[in-house]
Amino acid sequence: MTSEKSPAKKQMILSAARDLKKPVYTPAELEQIRRKLIAEWGEAGKTSTDYIADVLMEAKMRVVVSVHVDAQGQYEEEFQDLLHFATLEEAEVCLVRLDELFRKFETEGERGGEARVLEIARLGRRRAEMIARNHKVDAAKRKEKEEVARWFSVWLEQPDAFFDWLEIRKQSAEFRERFPQ
């Protein structure tokens, strides 16, 4: 989902990360990579730490967005390939799966798993927002990603009410006008 930036920028990020030789990339390392890219590449190296985290995670590097919880390694197989939402339907399936995992971890008292689900959902929202803002992406796809970002936001704020809200949202005149089926 992060294809809005060039492969060259991804390579710059991966190279800078490999130079650090860290087993885990925390917010401090992400910021260090961001500054290194600007120092070495100037304007061409400017990017956000969120994008850097996305690139590193795509490359299967271990990223801990929150220094409070490192459940990534423990629950990684549960989350593998979860954030695929090229269409609205895929986004809904993704949120159903996230919700299932959240409920499972909640029932089992696995606070680390719950935190990881929320972290993944925030990452999904950020990815959708990045694509929605990228003017190089087709306008229709940007509208979809804007909608998906909204879905992730609502789920993060009110997971218990989300699926009822989503059904009402999909029946709304605005939604039907924006996304005719």
MOWOPE-V123549 format. One record per backbone hydrogen bond with DSSP energy under -1.0 kcal/mol. CO is the residue of the C=O (numbers start at 0). NH is the residue of the N-H. Records with the same first field share a line. If there is no record, write none. Layout:
BEGIN
CO->NH + NH
END
This chain:
BEGIN
1->4
5->9
6->10
7->11
8->12
9->13
10->14
11->15
12->16
13->17
14->18
15->19
16->20
24->63
25->29
26->30
27->31
28->32
29->33
30->34
31->35
32->36
33->37
34->38
35->39
36->40
37->41
40->43
41->44
42->45
47->51
48->52
49->53
50->54
51->55
52->56
53->57
54->58
55->60
56->59
61->24
70->74
74->77
78->81
81->83
86->90
87->91
88->92
89->93
90->94
91->95
92->96
93->97
94->98
95->99
96->100
97->101
98->102
99->103
100->104
101->105
102->106
103->107
104->109
108->110
109->113
110->114
111->115
112->116
113->117
114->118
115->119
116->120
117->121
118->122
119->123
120->124
121->125
122->126
123->127
124->128
125->129
126->130
127->131
128->132
133->136
137->141
138->142
139->143
140->144
141->145
142->146
143->147
144->148
145->149
146->150
147->151
148->152
149->153
150->154
151->155
152->156
153->157
157->161
160->164
161->165
162->166
163->167
164->168
165->169
168->171
171->175
172->176
173->177
174->178
END
